[in-house]
């Protein structure tokens, strides 16, 4: 499994922090890689802005203001630092928001703002309904969508957002819950 994998079936080398010894990972999921394209294009635009776009914009607007060279240097350094921070936060948000389906439960791990982690889980025996939605041209072309797992009781509903092959995920979870009800997991 490569580090940027968004869909893996039966990954052998994967372990997570609350995994039990008898628990086996069936599916490892992250958002489809195509959802990264907007922030990647935005980052490219932000990288070329100080050297290509801003000088042409200032010339077109006839802004003939003279600033000391040190202002340009500090402003450009701040611009690239903010651009790097934006790109890093966007990548980490995609990379560390993962969904795991095991033979015993479903786990949703979400990271927010680099410092806050939300861990949600639902046992397979508590799943009441599971469905998926996929809409739009990009979703149809790249085969991604949202999966909603509804649970019984106080367990939270779990949403898998923009994951690849949502129909396979639903089918796999249904098979696991049916096996669990039959007593042969």
C-alpha positions in Angstrom: 0.0 0.0 0.0 1.5 3.3 -1.0 1.4 6.3 1.4 -1.2 8.2 -0.9 -3.6 5.2 -1.2 -7.2 6.2 -1.0 -8.8 2.8 -1.3 -7.2 -0.5 0.0 -8.8 -3.9 0.5 -7.3 -6.1 3.2 -4.2 -4.0 3.8 -1.7 -6.3 5.7 0.6 -3.8 7.2 -2.0 -1.3 8.5 -2.6 -0.9 12.2 -4.4 1.9 14.1 -4.2 3.0 17.7 -7.3 1.3 19.1 -7.1 -1.8 17.1 -7.7 -5.0 19.0 -5.5 -8.1 18.6 -8.3 -10.1 16.9 -9.4 -7.3 14.7 -8.6 -7.4 11.0 -8.7 -4.3 8.7 -10.9 -5.0 5.7 -11.0 -1.6 4.1 -8.8 1.5 4.4 -10.3 4.6 2.9 -9.6 8.3 2.4 -11.2 10.9 0.2 -10.6 10.4 -3.5 -7.3 12.0 -4.7 -9.2 14.1 -7.2 -10.7 16.3 -4.4 -7.1 17.7 -3.9 -7.1 19.3 -7.4 -8.7 22.6 -6.3 -6.2 23.3 -3.5 -3.3 22.1 -5.7 -4.3 24.5 -8.5 -4.8 27.3 -5.9 -1.4 26.7 -4.5 0.2 26.9 -8.0 -1.6 30.1 -8.6 -0.4 31.5 -5.2 3.2 30.5 -6.0 3.3 32.3 -9.3 1.3 35.3 -8.2 4.2 37.4 -6.7 6.5 37.0 -9.7 4.1 36.9 -12.6 0.6 38.1 -11.8 1.2 41.0 -9.3 3.8 42.9 -11.5 1.4 42.7 -14.5 -1.6 43.7 -12.4 0.3 46.7 -10.9 1.4 47.7 -14.4 -2.1 47.4 -15.8 -3.6 49.4 -13.0 -0.9 52.1 -13.4 0.2 51.9 -9.8 3.4 53.8 -9.8 4.1 53.7 -6.1 7.6 53.2 -5.0 8.3 50.9 -2.1 11.7 50.1 -0.6 13.1 46.8 -1.8 13.0 45.4 1.8 9.2 45.8 1.7 9.0 43.6 -1.4 11.4 41.0 0.1 9.4 40.8 3.4 6.1 40.8 1.6 7.2 38.1 -0.8 8.6 36.0 2.1 5.3 36.3 4.0 3.3 35.4 0.9 5.3 32.2 0.3 5.1 31.3 4.0 1.3 31.7 4.0 1.1 29.7 0.7 3.2 26.9 2.2 1.0 26.9 5.3 -2.2 26.7 3.2 -0.8 23.8 1.1 0.5 21.9 4.1 -2.8 22.3 6.0 -4.8 21.2 3.0 -2.6 18.1 2.4 -2.6 17.1 6.1 -6.4 17.5 6.2 -6.7 15.1 3.3 -4.0 12.7 4.4 -5.0 12.2 8.0 -8.8 12.0 7.6 -9.3 8.3 7.2 -12.0 5.7 7.4 -11.3 2.1 8.4 -13.7 -0.9 8.1 -12.7 -3.9 10.2 -14.3 -7.2 10.8 -15.7 -5.8 14.1 -16.4 -2.1 13.6 -16.2 1.0 11.4 -13.8 3.8 12.4 -13.8 7.4 11.3 -10.7 9.5 12.2 -10.9 13.2 11.4 -8.2 15.8 12.0 -9.1 19.4 12.2 -6.6 22.3 12.2 -3.6 20.1 12.8 -4.2 19.9 16.5 -7.7 18.4 17.0 -8.6 14.8 16.4 -12.1 13.3 16.4 -12.4 9.6 16.6 -15.8 7.9 15.9 -16.6 4.3 15.8 -19.6 2.1 15.3 -19.8 -1.7 15.9 -21.0 -3.7 12.9 -23.8 -5.2 15.1 -25.3 -1.7 15.7 -25.5 -0.7 12.0 -29.1 -0.2 11.0 -28.8 1.2 7.5 -26.1 2.0 5.0 -26.4 3.9 1.7 -24.4 6.0 -0.7 -24.8 9.0 -2.9 -22.8 10.0 -5.9 -23.7 13.0 -8.0 -22.1 15.3 -10.5 -19.9 14.9 -13.5 -16.6 14.5 -11.6 -18.1 11.9 -9.3 -19.4 9.9 -12.3 -16.1 10.1 -14.2 -13.8 9.3 -11.2 -16.3 7.0 -9.3 -16.5 8.6 -5.9 -19.3 9.6 -3.5 -20.5 9.7 0.1 -21.4 6.7 2.2 -23.7 7.2 5.2 -23.7 4.5 7.9 -26.7 4.9 10.3 -26.4 3.2 13.7 -28.7 2.3 16.5 -28.9 4.0 19.8 -26.4 6.6 21.0 -23.7 5.6 18.5 -23.0 8.4 16.0 -23.8 8.0 12.4 -20.7 7.8 10.3 -20.2 9.7 7.0 -17.5 8.7 4.6 -17.2 11.7 2.4 -16.0 11.7 -1.2 -14.5 8.2 -1.1 -13.6 6.1 -4.1 -15.9 3.2 -5.1 -18.8 3.9 -2.7 -20.8 1.0 -4.0 -18.0 -1.5 -3.2 -17.8 0.0 0.3 -21.5 -0.4 0.9 -21.4 -3.9 -0.4 -18.5 -4.9 1.8 -20.1 -3.4 4.9 -23.4 -5.2 4.2 -21.6 -8.5 3.8 -19.8 -8.0 7.1 -23.0 -7.1 9.0 -24.8 -10.1 7.5 -22.0 -12.4 8.6 -22.1 -10.9 12.0 -25.8 -11.5 12.3 -25.3 -15.1 11.3 -22.6 -15.5 13.9 -19.7 -16.3 11.6 -17.4 -13.3 11.4 
